[in-house]
Amino acid sequence: MWGSASDAGQGIDEEVRRRLNAYAYLSAPERLEHIAIMRVFCGTLLADLAVPDVVAKLHQTDGSTAGLDTDTLTVRLEQLVQWGNLLRSSHTVKASTISEYQRSRSRYQLSKLGERVQRDADGVLAEADAAREVSNELLALVERGLRELADLVTAPGGIEPQDGLERISTLFVQFTEFADSIRDFYAYLGQVLSRYDLDSTEYQGFKELLLDYVEAITEDVSFRAPRISAALNTLWPHIPPLLARLDTHAQGLTGLSAQGESRPEFRVQRSRGRELADWEGLRGWFSDTDGQGSQVDQLRDATLRALQSLLANAKRMLRSATGEMSRRKDLLRLARWFDAAAPQDAHDIAVAAFGLYGARHLGIPPATDEGVPAYTSWWTGPVVEVPVALRERGSRAQRGRASAVEDHSAQKHRLQEAARHRAAARAAAADELRSASGRFAEVRLTSAALGLLLELLATALGNAQLRRRGGTDGDGTTGFDLDSAHSEDTELGIRLTVRRTEGTQTALHSADGDLLLDDLELNIGRIAAAGGDEAKASVS
């Protein structure tokens, strides 16, 4: 499952990368030649062209690509094929001579992705900076079309499928054109209002544009939006069965949808209005269906922001003594002075214009432990921290109130929780040791229980007192006994006593491994909670 999901994600990324490659020719160094070649192919419908055909069409143009030679053109065409803008044609070449075959054997045709990219690029190059009029009259047609469609659908017998198909197609063409014109116009309006070099004449023109044209658009949309929403609410329950009837009447290319599930080249893009998602987008434009606000609300907000920007520009113009919004002309004159001045004169101009004097010593002594010799350069010397008030305002006075004491309650809570968890784990380990006392060879201790036992054992052996036994052992060495070898933990209520018994062996089994203790016996007991007698377990 994980492998298939990863492969699917990689396939999607590869498809996105392939589509984005179709835009590469617009930023290549030879972009003008590529655009001219793509325009030649976009001027034909379902035609494949050979290199001589493209050369002949380029020679009819007046641009720099008119003199493009055959070899260079072949390289450009192959590059466009690699990016996915062109396809190699599979048509059979008919030639009467070998030379004609060699010229015509490489034929190319336009891909759908390449045609779409070139069409969008031509639109950007032709009308990107132009002010697009809003097709306001289309909104009235959309309202009328929705009301008539609602009357026909709710009438007895319903609407004829062909009539419904024509009305829906017309309705969505009108709405798409209106929405695109609104989006383009407000993008242009935002670009204009962000300028700071408008003079009084330009400002007056844009003021009239906002107060008259934008106000008319906003009022018309606000007037018709409730009516369109009401018509859509009436029509909404009937849309799914209506779309099903239209699909039965005119299937179009839906027969390829089944193949498109397995082969992406057979994907079908339905006409606008033939899918329920298209109707949801239309309804969301005029009504707040998802709690994010409708496009009509965003239109009102955009108009309000435009008016606020207009007022801000008016305030700047009123503060200007020359009646302009900025001192753009003065700054251009100053730039010309800098461009023509010698280096020393440029420094003097900067001082006179901006007050940018040379570096000055602020009189802040370095730290007491930093002895800086007089010959040390400021460039390589230690850095002195300059207070913000002195650096920004030139004032040594302390401003503002002291910051509030930082709240560490959350950190304290986390530490307390961690301490409680550790204490609970140690208490559980102590209970496990007491329950396993006397039968260590039969149980398997946890890591926490073994750790606590080793901790007590190390303390007990450290507290032990060695006592010499009388005589010698069988091997001639003097023996020792453990006396008072014990340790305890009063918080856990556990006590460990260690005795030395020759010939015995204590085995401790745990998740971390096995431990064998030669000549030692372990006795674990319980310490009374009130500090009284010990309640010992019988162990050995």
C-alpha positions in Angstrom: 0.0 0.0 0.0 2.8 2.4 0.9 4.6 1.6 -2.3 1.6 2.2 -4.5 0.8 5.5 -2.9 4.4 6.6 -3.3 4.4 5.6 -7.0 1.1 7.5 -7.5 2.6 10.6 -6.0 5.7 10.4 -8.1 3.5 9.9 -11.2 1.6 13.1 -10.4 4.8 15.1 -9.9 6.2 13.8 -13.2 3.0 14.8 -15.0 3.1 18.3 -13.5 6.8 18.6 -14.5 6.0 17.5 -18.1 3.3 20.1 -18.4 5.4 22.9 -17.0 8.1 22.1 -19.5 5.8 23.4 -22.2 6.4 26.9 -20.8 10.2 26.6 -21.1 10.4 28.1 -24.6 9.0 31.4 -23.4 12.1 32.0 -21.2 14.8 30.4 -23.4 17.4 32.7 -25.0 15.9 32.0 -28.4 12.4 32.8 -27.2 11.6 35.1 -30.1 12.4 32.4 -32.6 10.4 29.8 -30.7 7.4 32.1 -30.5 7.5 32.8 -34.2 7.6 29.1 -35.0 4.7 28.3 -32.6 2.6 31.1 -34.3 3.2 29.4 -37.6 1.8 26.1 -36.2 -1.1 27.8 -34.4 -2.2 29.4 -37.7 -3.1 26.0 -39.0 -5.7 23.4 -38.0 -4.7 19.7 -37.8 -1.9 20.2 -40.2 1.6 18.8 -40.1 4.5 20.9 -41.5 7.9 20.0 -42.7 11.0 22.1 -42.3 10.7 23.7 -45.8 7.1 24.6 -45.1 8.0 26.4 -41.8 10.9 28.2 -43.5 8.5 29.4 -46.3 6.0 30.7 -43.8 8.7 32.4 -41.7 10.0 34.2 -44.8 6.6 35.8 -45.2 7.0 37.5 -41.8 8.9 40.8 -41.2 10.5 39.7 -37.9 14.1 38.7 -37.2 13.2 35.0 -37.8 12.6 35.7 -41.6 16.2 34.8 -42.3 16.4 31.6 -40.2 18.3 28.9 -42.0 17.1 25.2 -42.3 19.7 23.7 -39.9 19.0 26.2 -37.1 15.2 25.8 -37.7 15.6 22.0 -37.3 17.3 22.4 -34.0 14.6 24.7 -32.8 11.8 22.3 -33.9 13.5 19.4 -32.1 13.8 21.4 -29.0 10.1 22.2 -29.1 9.4 18.5 -29.5 11.4 17.7 -26.3 9.5 20.3 -24.4 6.1 18.9 -25.5 4.9 21.8 -27.6 5.2 20.0 -30.9 4.7 16.4 -32.0 6.4 14.4 -34.7 3.9 13.6 -37.4 3.1 10.0 -38.3 1.7 10.8 -41.7 3.2 9.0 -44.7 5.6 11.2 -46.8 5.0 11.2 -50.5 8.0 12.4 -52.5 9.0 12.1 -56.1 12.7 12.5 -55.6 15.2 11.5 -52.9 16.1 15.2 -52.2 12.4 16.0 -51.7 12.1 13.0 -49.3 15.1 14.2 -47.3 13.6 17.6 -46.9 10.1 16.4 -46.0 10.7 13.3 -43.9 10.7 15.2 -40.6 7.2 16.6 -40.2 5.8 18.2 -37.1 2.3 19.1 -35.8 1.0 21.1 -32.9 0.2 19.4 -29.5 -2.8 20.5 -27.5 -0.7 21.6 -24.6 1.5 23.7 -26.9 -1.4 25.3 -28.6 -3.0 26.3 -25.2 0.3 27.7 -23.9 0.9 29.7 -27.1 -2.6 31.0 -27.1 -2.3 32.3 -23.5 1.2 33.8 -24.3 -0.2 35.7 -27.3 -3.0 37.0 -25.1 -0.6 38.2 -22.4 1.6 39.9 -25.0 -1.3 41.6 -26.8 -3.5 42.8 -23.9 -1.7 42.3 -20.6 -1.4 46.1 -19.8 -4.7 47.2 -21.4 -7.8 48.2 -19.3 -10.5 45.6 -20.2 -14.0 46.8 -20.1 -16.4 44.9 -17.9 -19.1 43.1 -19.9 -21.8 44.3 -17.5 -24.7 43.7 -19.9 -23.9 39.9 -19.8 -25.0 39.9 -16.1 -28.6 40.9 -17.1 -28.5 38.1 -19.7 -27.4 35.6 -17.1 -30.3 36.6 -14.8 -32.8 36.4 -17.6 -31.5 33.0 -18.8 -31.6 31.5 -15.3 -35.2 32.7 -14.7 -36.4 31.3 -18.0 -34.6 28.0 -17.4 -36.1 27.7 -14.0 -39.6 28.3 -15.4 -39.1 25.7 -18.1 -37.6 23.1 -15.8 -40.3 23.4 -13.1 -43.2 23.4 -15.7 -45.1 20.2 -16.3 -43.3 17.9 -18.6 -40.0 19.7 -18.1 -37.8 21.2 -20.7 -36.8 19.7 -24.1 -33.2 18.3 -23.9 -32.0 20.2 -27.0 -33.5 23.5 -25.8 -32.0 22.9 -22.3 -28.6 22.2 -23.8 -28.6 25.4 -25.9 -29.7 27.5 -22.9 -27.2 26.1 -20.5 -24.3 26.5 -23.0 -25.3 30.1 -23.7 -25.7 30.8 -20.0 -22.3 29.6 -19.0 -20.5 31.3 -22.0 -22.1 34.6 -20.9 -21.2 34.1 -17.2 -17.6 33.0 -18.0 -17.0 36.1 -20.1 -18.5 38.4 -17.4 -16.4 36.8 -14.6 -13.2 37.0 -16.7 -13.8 40.7 -17.5 -14.4 41.5 -13.8 -11.1 39.7 -12.8 -9.0 41.4 -15.5 -10.4 44.9 -14.8 -9.8 44.7 -11.0 -6.3 43.4 -11.6 -5.6 46.4 -13.8 -7.2 48.7 -11.2 -4.9 47.4 -8.5 -1.8 47.9 -10.7 -2.8 51.6 -11.3 -3.6 52.4 -7.7 -0.2 51.1 -6.6 1.6 53.8 -8.6 3.2 56.7 -6.7 4.1 58.9 -9.7 0.6 60.1 -10.8 0.2 63.8 -11.5 -3.0 65.7 -10.9 -4.4 65.1 -14.4 -3.9 61.3 -14.1 -5.3 61.3 -10.6 -8.4 63.2 -11.8 -9.0 60.6 -14.5 -8.7 57.6 -12.2 -10.9 59.3 -9.6 -13.7 59.7 -12.1 -13.1 56.1 -13.2 -13.5 54.8 -9.6 -16.4 57.0 -8.7 -18.4 56.4 -11.9 -17.4 53.2 -13.6 -16.6 51.0 -10.6 -19.6 52.3 -8.7 -21.9 51.4 -11.6 -20.4 47.9 -11.8 -20.8 47.3 -8.0 -24.3 48.6 -7.9 -25.4 46.5 -10.9 -23.9 43.4 -9.4 -25.4 44.1 -6.0 -28.8 44.6 -7.6 -28.8 41.4 -9.6 -27.0 39.1 -7.3 -30.1 38.4 -5.0 -32.3 37.7 -8.1 -29.7 35.3 -9.6 -29.4 33.5 -6.2 -33.2 33.1 -6.0 -33.3 31.7 -9.5 -30.5 29.2 -8.6 -32.2 28.2 -5.4 -35.4 27.4 -7.4 -33.4 25.5 -10.1 -31.0 23.7 -7.7 -33.1 20.5 -6.9 -33.7 20.0 -10.6 -30.1 20.3 -11.8 -29.0 16.6 -11.3 -31.9 15.1 -13.2 -31.5 17.8 -15.9 -27.8 17.0 -16.4 -28.7 13.3 -16.6 -31.3 13.9 -19.4 -28.8 16.1 -21.3 -26.1 13.3 -21.1 -28.7 10.8 -22.4 -29.7 13.2 -25.2 -26.1 14.3 -26.3 -23.3 12.2 -25.0 -20.6 14.1 -26.8 -17.1 12.7 -26.0 -18.2 11.0 -22.8 -17.6 7.7 -24.5 -13.9 8.3 -24.0 -14.3 8.7 -20.2 -14.1 5.0 -19.6 -10.8 4.8 -21.6 -9.6 7.9 -19.8 -9.5 6.0 -16.5 -6.7 3.8 -17.8 -5.2 6.0 -20.5 -4.7 9.7 -19.6 -4.5 10.8 -23.2 -8.2 10.0 -23.5 -9.3 12.4 -20.8 -12.4 14.5 -21.7 -13.0 18.1 -20.6 -16.8 18.6 -20.6 -18.5 21.8 -21.9 -19.2 24.4 -19.3 -22.5 23.6 -17.5 -22.5 19.8 -18.2 -21.0 19.0 -14.7 -22.5 19.7 -11.3 -19.2 21.4 -10.2 -19.8 24.1 -12.8 -23.2 24.9 -11.3 -21.6 24.9 -7.8 -19.1 27.4 -9.0 -21.9 29.6 -10.5 -23.9 29.4 -7.3 -20.8 30.2 -5.1 -20.1 33.3 -7.2 -23.4 34.9 -6.1 -24.1 33.2 -2.7 -22.0 32.3 0.3 -22.2 28.5 0.2 -19.1 27.5 2.1 -18.7 30.2 4.7 -15.8 31.8 2.9 -17.9 34.6 1.3 -19.2 34.9 -2.2 -17.4 36.6 -5.1 -20.0 39.4 -4.8 -18.7 40.0 -1.3 -15.1 40.0 -2.5 -16.1 42.5 -5.2 -17.5 44.9 -2.6 -14.3 44.5 -0.5 -12.1 45.1 -3.5 -14.1 48.3 -4.4 -13.7 49.5 -0.8 -10.0 48.9 -0.8 -9.7 50.8 -4.2 -11.5 53.8 -2.7 -9.3 53.7 0.4 -6.2 53.7 -1.9 -7.7 56.7 -3.8 -8.1 58.6 -0.6 -4.6 57.8 0.5 -3.3 59.1 -2.8 -5.4 62.3 -2.4 -3.8 62.9 1.1 -0.3 62.6 -0.4 -1.2 65.1 -3.1 -2.6 67.6 -0.6 0.6 67.4 1.5 2.7 68.0 -1.6 3.6 71.6 -2.3 3.8 71.1 -6.0 0.4 69.4 -6.3 1.9 66.0 -7.2 1.9 62.7 -5.3 5.6 62.3 -5.1 8.9 64.1 -5.8 9.7 61.8 -8.7 11.1 64.6 -10.9 13.3 65.8 -8.1 14.7 62.3 -7.5 15.4 61.9 -11.2 17.3 65.2 -11.3 19.3 64.0 -8.2 20.0 60.8 -10.0 21.4 62.6 -13.0 23.6 64.7 -10.6 25.0 61.5 -9.1 25.6 60.0 -12.5 27.6 62.9 -13.8 29.5 63.7 -10.5 33.1 62.7 -9.6 33.4 60.3 -6.6 34.2 63.1 -4.1 31.4 65.3 -5.4 29.0 62.4 -5.2 29.9 62.1 -1.4 29.2 65.8 -1.0 25.8 65.5 -2.8 24.8 62.5 -0.6 25.6 64.5 2.5 23.7 67.5 1.3 20.7 65.4 0.1 20.3 62.7 2.7 22.6 63.7 5.6 24.7 60.6 5.2 27.9 61.7 7.0 30.9 59.5 7.6 31.2 57.0 10.4 31.2 58.6 13.9 32.3 57.2 17.2 29.4 56.8 19.6 31.5 56.7 22.7 30.4 53.3 24.0 33.2 51.6 25.9 33.9 47.9 25.2 33.6 45.2 27.8 36.0 45.4 30.7 37.6 42.1 29.8 38.3 43.1 26.2 41.5 45.1 26.0 41.6 46.4 22.4 45.0 47.9 21.3 44.9 51.3 19.6 46.2 49.9 16.3 43.3 47.4 15.9 41.2 48.2 12.9 37.5 48.8 13.4 36.9 46.3 10.6 38.5 43.4 12.4 38.0 44.6 16.0 35.3 43.2 18.4 31.7 44.3 17.9 30.1 46.6 20.5 26.4 46.2 21.2 24.6 49.5 20.6 21.3 50.1 22.3 18.3 50.3 20.1 17.3 53.8 21.3 20.8 55.1 20.5 21.0 53.3 17.2 17.6 54.4 15.9 16.9 57.7 17.7 20.3 58.9 18.9 19.0 59.0 22.5 20.5 57.3 25.5 17.3 57.6 27.6 15.5 54.4 28.5 12.1 54.2 27.0 9.1 52.0 27.6 8.2 49.9 30.5 10.0 46.8 31.7 8.8 43.6 30.0 6.5 41.3 31.9 8.0 38.4 33.8 8.0 35.3 31.6 5.4 32.8 32.4 7.0 29.4 33.1 3.8 27.6 34.3 3.5 25.4 31.2 7.2 24.3 31.5 6.7 23.7 35.2 3.7 21.6 34.5 5.6 19.5 31.9 8.4 18.9 34.4 6.0 17.9 37.2 4.3 15.5 34.8 7.6 14.0 33.9 8.6 13.7 37.5 5.3 11.9 38.3 5.8 9.5 35.5 9.3 8.7 36.7 8.1 8.2 40.3 5.3 6.0 39.2 7.7 3.9 37.1 10.1 3.5 40.1 7.2 2.5 42.4 6.0 -0.1 39.9 9.6 -1.5 39.6 9.7 -1.7 43.5 6.4 -3.6 43.6 7.8 -6.0 40.9 10.9 -6.7 42.9 9.0 -7.4 46.1 6.6 -9.7 44.2 9.6 -11.5 42.6 11.5 -11.9 45.8 12.6 -15.4 46.6 12.0 -16.7 43.0 14.3 -14.6 40.8 15.2 -17.7 38.8 11.6 -18.2 37.8 10.6 -14.7 36.7 11.8 -12.3 34.0 12.3 -8.8 35.3 11.6 -5.6 33.3 14.4 -3.2 32.5 13.2 -0.7 35.1 13.0 -3.4 37.9 16.6 -4.7 37.0 17.9 -1.1 37.0 16.4 -0.4 40.5 17.8 -3.8 41.8 21.3 -3.0 40.5 21.1 0.5 42.0 20.2 -1.0 45.5 22.9 -3.7 45.1 25.6 -1.2 44.3 24.6 0.9 47.3 24.5 -2.2 49.6 28.0 -3.4 48.5 29.3 0.1 49.0 27.9 0.1 52.5 29.2 -3.4 53.3 31.8 -4.1 56.0 34.3 -7.0 55.3 35.0 -9.2 58.4 37.9 -11.6 58.4 37.1 -15.2 59.1 39.3 -17.3 61.4 41.8 -19.6 59.7 42.2 -20.0 56.0 40.2 -21.4 53.1 41.1 -24.6 51.4 43.3 -22.9 48.8 45.4 -21.3 51.5 43.8 -17.8 51.3 42.1 -15.9 54.2 38.3 -15.6 53.8 36.0 -12.6 54.4 32.3 -12.3 55.2 29.9 -9.5 54.4 28.5 -7.8 57.4 25.6 -5.3 57.3 25.4 -5.4 53.5 22.1 -3.7 52.9 20.5 -0.6 51.3 17.1 0.9 51.3 14.9 3.5 49.7 12.4 5.0 52.1 10.4 6.7 49.4 9.7 3.4 47.7 9.5 1.4 50.9 12.0 -1.2 49.8 15.1 -2.7 51.5 17.7 -5.0 50.1 20.0 -7.2 52.2 23.0 -9.0 50.7 24.6 -12.1 52.3 27.6 -14.0 51.2 27.1 -17.7 51.0 29.7 -19.9 49.4 28.6 -22.2 46.6 25.4 -20.4 45.9 24.5 -18.7 42.7 21.7 -16.1 42.1 20.4 -15.8 38.6 18.6 -12.6 37.5 16.7 -12.8 34.1 15.5 -9.6 32.5 14.6 -8.1 29.1 18.2 -6.6 28.9 19.9 -10.0 29.5 20.9 -12.4 32.3 23.0 -11.6 35.4 24.7 -14.3 37.6 25.8 -13.4 41.1 28.2 -15.9 42.6 28.3 -16.6 46.4 25.6 -13.9 47.0 22.1 -14.2 48.3 19.6 -11.3 47.9 16.9 -10.6 50.5 14.2 -7.9 49.6 11.9 -6.6 52.3 9.4 -3.9 52.7 9.8 -0.8 54.9 6.8 0.3 56.9 5.2 3.5 55.6 5.1 5.0 59.1 8.8 4.2 59.8 8.0 1.2 62.0 9.0 -2.4 61.7 9.8 -3.8 58.3 7.4 -6.2 56.6 9.8 -8.6 55.0 9.2 -11.1 52.3 10.7 -14.5 52.7 13.5 -14.6 50.1 16.6 -16.4 49.4 
